[in-house]
Amino acid sequence: MGPEHQIAFFLRELAGRNTQRRVAAAKGLGKVGRREHAWVLAETAGDPVPQVREAAAIGLGRLGVPEAGEKVLPLLMGDMDPWVRRRASLAAIHLGLHGDGIVRAFTKLLDDPEYHVRINALVGLTALGVPGDVSTLVSLLGDPDGAVWGRARSLIYELRDDPAVKAEVIRTARQGDAAARIEALTLLPGRCTERLLDSLLAGLRDPSPDVRIAVASRLSDVETPQIRDALATALDVEQSPAVAARLLRMLEQPGDQQLIGPARRWLRDPVAGPAAARTLGEVDTGTAVELLRGVIDDTGVPGPTRAAAAKAIGECGRWDAVWQLLPLLDDPDTDVQAGAVDGLGAAVYSGLRLWERWPVTRVLVDRLAAEPSTAWRTGYALIGLPDALPVLRRLADSAEAAEVRAAVLSLLVPEDLDGPGRGRYGAEEDVRRLVRGLDDTEEPVRYSAALALEQWLRFGFALPPGREALHDRLGTLASDPSPRLRQAVAAVLQALADPGGPN
């Protein structure tokens, strides 16, 4: 059947009584019909059956004749049937309809019960560059469907210089419904915070925990004694662990003993406990450290809280911190083990006592070799521990796990070329290891080797013989499938070419 026969068939079917045939005919005419048939579909849009009206809207969108749809589609966008509204609004978008009538039609759909229709309304208004009804548009920031509030947010951002839109966003940030208020607070630039200050302070008592978190976050940019006092007062009466965790993180400050009480209150809460432990670490007094010690020894406390306490103990650096942390490396909770590693890393960073160096070196290196899945965390803790270099060099040459080799190579970078454990001989051998690492079969190892090699070159170290072979290898790696490796190799090549670098 040729196109003309198909068109004639569809036109006959549209005049028939069978609903399903009229539906199929309207859709089919939209596929094979000509421009003049758009007006036939416009007449069909008055069919008493919703499915036929829907099919007529689909056909109009397909035929692409705006003049035929500019009157009928706005009417169909107000149809009682949601599928008709959905297809008509989509057709209006495809046809690029514009004018006051289509704007009003899209605006009415902003609060449609069907979320697909709300999405179409936002897409249509975005194409037209207008907000429709400003209050309804901004209220969609609280829409339960992510696709709706995301598009609403995008449109509001595009229209952010519109005075009416800006005023409505500010009003919503002050007193809107919870979900919309939260989004409005994130949309407004920092310079608006002062205008919102009274409502933000009142928002610390809002019934919604999510609103309280949002207003507290907004207040984090205001560093005045009055705001800090207001946040501390809110923390004293707060009942939500999530809000308390946020307030503790905002208020943590070295030496502030007034935070010991609130932190103690939340220390064993599974949600707020880690923040409470970090806060006590910042306070860093005898009382605070004793509380942290009690937490790491209490296996009934959730692992993340014990982990945060362990890290805080390492950061506080008391005389027994290392001996408190070492046993935790054998704790059955992997979170606690990680916290102990982080705590030991903090102690290493601050500077270990002479008698602490070897025990810490031994346990961290053993863990690095035995636990490939945590190699990067353990390796980070070893930074600045020259006693570990001899063993790390052996691991770089012999470790089976790629994660371990990659972590070790990242540690063979210059801090002090003539420092303990480095030496000129060690430096040359480390650079040779890095060059060999570029040939490793595993991408993480090659990447780590390239990063470390670039640091050596920037440090001013002269490469050992074989510079041309290195250039060739780097040239090959410059086309490696890994984007990050290509970027690292480019940095190495740049360092080699830098006139201020090695000759």
N, C-alpha and C positions, 0 to 999 in steps of 0.2 A: 504494500500500500504506500503510495507516494505521499509527499507532504500535503498536496492539495486534497487528496482523498481523506487524509487524516483530519485535516481542518474541517472538512465538510462533515465527517463522522462526529467530531467533537461538538460541532455546532448543533447537530441533530440531537445528540445526547443531552446537551444542556437544556433543551426544550422539553425533555422527557420527564416522567414522573419518578423514575427510580433514583433514589437518593445517592446510592453508591456510584451509579453511572454518571450522575451530574458532578459528583466530586471528582471522579477520574477525568471527566471531560474538561473541567475547569483547570486542573493541573496540566493535563495534556495540551490544552490550548496555550497555556503559558510557555510550554516548551517549543512548540512548532508554529504557533500563530504569528501573524504579522502585526504591524503597528496598529492597524485599524481594529484588530480584535481585542485590544486593551479596553475599548469602550464596551464591548460585549461583556467582558469580565466585570467592568464597573457596574453594569446593570445587574449582573448575577450576584453582586455583593448584597443585594436586597433580598436574596432568597430567604424563606422562613426557616430553613434548616441550618443550624450553626456550622455543621461540617462543610456545607456547600459554601457558606460565607468565608470560612477559613480557606478553602481551596481557591476561591476567587482572589483572596488576598495574596496567596502564594503565587498564583498565576500573574497577577499584576506586578509583583516584585520581579518575576522572571522576565516579563516582556520588556521592562525598562522604559515605560512611557509615562514620565512624571505627570503630564497634563491629565491623563486618564485617572490617576490615583489621587490627585491633590484635593479633591472634594470628598471622595468616598472613603479613602483610607482613614482620615481623622475620625469619621463617623464609626468605622469599624474598630478603631482604637478605643472607643467607648462602649463596645459591645458587651452584653451581659456574659458572654461565654469567654473564659480566660484564654482558650486556644485561639479564638478569633482575634482577641486583643494582641496576643503574642505574635501571630503571623502578620497582622496588619502593621504593627509597630516595626517589625523586621523589614517588611516591604517598604515602609516609608523611609527607613534608613538606606536600603539599597537604592531607592529612587532619588535619594538626596533631596527630599522635599524640604521646603523652608517656608517661612512666613508666619504670621501671628497665629493662624489656625493650627498649624502643626506644632508650634511651640506650646500652645495651650493643651493640645492633645497629649504631648509627651509629659507635660507638667502634671496632668491628672493621673498619669500612670506611675508617678514617683512613689506613691504609697499604695500601689496595687497589691492585693493579697498574694499574687503569684510572683515569686522572685525572678523568674525569667523575664516577666514583663517589666519589672523594676529595672533590671539590667538593660533591657532595650531602651527604656526611657532615658537612662543615664548615657547610654551610647549615643542616642539621638541628640540629646541636649549638648553633649560634648562636641559632636560634629557641628552643631550650630553655634557653639561658643557662648551659650547663655545658661543661667542657673535654673530657669523655670521659677518655681516658688522657692525662695531662699530658705525659709524656715524648714520646709519639708526636705529640701536637699541636705541641709546640715544635720537634720535629725537622722538621716540615713547613715551617718557615721556610727550610729548604734545598731545598725541592721544586723540581725543574727547571721545572715549569709555573707561570707567573706567576699564573694564576687561583687556583691552589692556595695558594701561599705568601702571596699577597695576602690571601686570606680567612683563612688561619691567623693572619696578623699582626693582622688586624682583631679576630678573636675573642680573641687573647691580650691585645690592648690593652683590650678591654672587660672582661676578667677580670683586669686587672693588679693589683687589690687582693687577689686570691685568694692566700693564702700559698704554696700548692703551685705555682701558676703562676709566681709571682715567683721562688721558689727554683729552679725548673727553667730559667727564662730566665737567671738569674745563673750557674747551672752551665754552661749552653750558651755563654754569653758567655766563660766561663773556658776551657772545654776541649771545646766541641762541634765537630762536623764543620764544615769551612770555611764553606760557604754559610750554614748555620744560625747559626754563630757570628757572622758578619758582621751578619746581620739582628738577632740578639739584642743586639749591641753598640749598634745604632742605636735599639733599643726602650727600653733602660734610661735613666732620667733621669740628669742630670749628678751628682746626689748619690751615685750608686753607684760613681763612678769610683775613689774611694779604696779601696773594698772590692776592686776588680778590679786594683789597681795591680800586684801581683806578676805576675799572669797577663798583663797588658798588656805589661809589660816583657819577659816571656818570649815573648810573641807577636811581638815585633820580629824574632825568629829563626824564626818559623813557616815551614814549607816553602811555604805558599801566599802568593804576592805579594798577592793580594786581602785575605787576613787581615792581612798586615803593613801594608797601607794603612789598613785599618779600625782596627787598634789604634793606629797612629800618629795617625789623626784623633781618636781618643778621648783620646789623651794631649795633644792640642793645647790642651786646657782646663787643663792642669796646668802652671803656670809656676813651676818651681823649677829651680835649677842642676843638681840630680841628674837630672831628666828631660831637660833640654837636653843634658847630657853623654851620656845614654843614646841619645838620638836622633842625636847627632853620631857616636857610636861605630857605631850601626847604619848610618848613611850611609857611613862609611868602608869597610864591607865589603859594602854592598848591590850586587847584580848586576842587579836588575830596573830598567829605566829608569823605569817607571811609579811604582815605590816611591821611587826616587831623586828624581823630580820632586816627589812629595808631601813628602818629608823636606826638600828644599831650600826649598820654599815655607814650611814650618813654621819652619825655622831662620834664614831670612833676617833679618838684623838690621843696622842701620846700623853701619858701621865694624868688623864682626867679621872680621878678616883670616884667622881660622882656616878660614873657608869658601872661601877662594880656591882651595885645593887640590882639594876635592871638586867645586867648580863647574867648575874647569878640566877635570877628568876627564870630566864629562858634557856639556861645552859643545857638542860637535859631534854629540851623539846626537839623532836626530830627535824622540824623545819627551821626553827630559829637558832638551834644549838650551834651550828658552825659559825654563824655571824657573832653569836655571844662569845665563842672562844676567841675569834679574831679580835674582838673588842678588848677582852681581857689581856690579850697579848700586847695590844697597843698601850693599855694602862701600865703594864710592866711594873707593878709593885709587888711586894712580898705576898700580900693577900691575893692578888690576881693570879700570881704564879702558883700559889698553893691550890687554888681552885682548879687550875689547869692540870696540875699533877693528879688531883683527885679524879678528874675526868678520864685521863688516859689509863688510869689503873682500874676503872670501873667498866667491866665488860658488858654491863647492862645498858650503857650509854650507846646510842647509835654510832656506827662506824664513821660516818662523815664528820660528826662532832668530835670524836676522839682524834680523827685525822687532823682536823683544824687545830685542835689543842696541841697535838704533837708538833706541828709546824710552828705554832706560836711559841712553844717552849724553846725550840731551836733559835728562834729570832730573839727571844729575851736573853739568851746566852748566860744563864746562871751557871755556877761552877759545876753543877751536877747534870746539866742539860744533856750532854752526850750520853751519860750513863743511864739517864731516863729513857733515851730514845733507842739505844742499841737493842734492848730486848724486844721492842715493838716490831722489829724487822721479822720476827718469828710469830707475830700475832696471826691468828687464823683469819682475821678480817683483812682483805686486800686493801680496803680504804685506809685502814690504820697503818698498814705497811707503807703505803704511798705517803701518808702524812709524816711518818718517821723519816723517810728518805728526804722529803722536802725540809723537814726540821734539821736534819744533819747537813743538808746543803746550805741552809741559812747559817749554821754554825761554821761551816767551812768558809763561807763568804766573809763572816765577821772575823775569822782568824782563830784557828784551833791552838790550844796549848800544846806544848811539845809532846807531852805524854798522851795526848788524845789523837795525834796524827795517825800513828800506825793502826790502832784499832778501827778507826773510822775508814782509813784507806782499805784495810783488809775486807771489812764487811761490805763496803760499797762495791769494790771490784768483784768480790765473789758473787754478789747479787747481779751485777752487770752481766757476768758470764752465764749465770744460771737462769736468769729471767729475761729472755729476749723481748718479751712483750712490754716490759717496762724499761727497756734499755735507755731510751731518751731521757726519761725522768731521772734515772740513776746517773746517767752521764752528766746531766745538768748539775747534780749535786757534787760531782767530782771536779767541777771547774775551779781552778785555783789551788788544786792539791797536788803539788809537784811530786810528792812521795809516790803517787800512783803511776807516774809516767812509765817506769820500766815495765810494769805489768800490762799497762795499756798498750805499749808497743808490741808486746808478745801477742796480745789479743788481736791487734790489728793484722798480724801475720797469720794467725791460726784459728780465729773464731769461725765456727761453722755457720752461725746465724747471721744473715745479712743485717738484721737490726742492730746487732752488737757491733759488727764491723763499721757500720755507718756512724753509730754513736761514738765509737772510739776515734775514728778519723776526725770527727768534729772537735775532739779534745786536743788534737795535735796541732794546735795553732799557737802563734807567739803571743805571750803576755810579757815575758821578760826573756829575751834571747839568751842572756847569760845567767838566768836565775837558776835556783836549785833544780837538779834533775834535767835541765835542758842542755846546756853546753853546746859548743859549736858542733861537735860530732853528732850529738843527738838531734840538733836542728837539721843537719844535712840528711840524716837517716829518716827523719820525719817527713821531709819534703819528698824523698824518694818513695816513701810509703804512699804518700798522697798521689804521686804520679802513677804508681802502680794501681792505685784505687780507681783511676780513670778507666782501667781495663776490666774492672769487676763486672761479673755477669748480671749483677743486680743494680737497678736504677737508683735506689736510695743510697747505695754505697758510692756510686759514681757522682751523684749529686753532692753528697757530703764531702767527697774528695775535692771536687771543683770549688766549693765554697771555701774550704780550708786553704786550698792552694792560692786562691785569690787573696786571702788575708796575709799569707806569707809574702806574696809579691808586693802588696801594699806596704808591708812592714819594711821592705827594702832588702829582702834576702836574695842573694844571687843564686840562680838556679844551678844545679850540678850539670855536668856535660850531658848532651843529648837534647839540646834546646830545639833543634830542627825536628826531631822525632816527636817531641812534645807538641810542637805546632801542628804537625800532621795529625796527631791524635785528636787534638782540640778541634781541628778542622772537620774531622769526621763526626765528632760529638755535636758540632754546631747544627747538624741536621738530625739529631736524635728525635725520636717521636715525643719525648717528654718536654713540654714547654718550659718547666722550671729548670731542667738540666740545660736546655739551650740558653736560657737567660744567664745561668751561672757560668757557663762556658764563655759566653760573650764578655762577661765581667773579667774572666781570667785573660782572655785575649786583649782586652782593653788595658789591663794592668801590664801585660807584656809589652804592649806598644807605647805605654806612657813614657814620654821622654824623661820624666822625673823618676822613673822606676829603675829596675836593674838593667844593666847593659848586657 
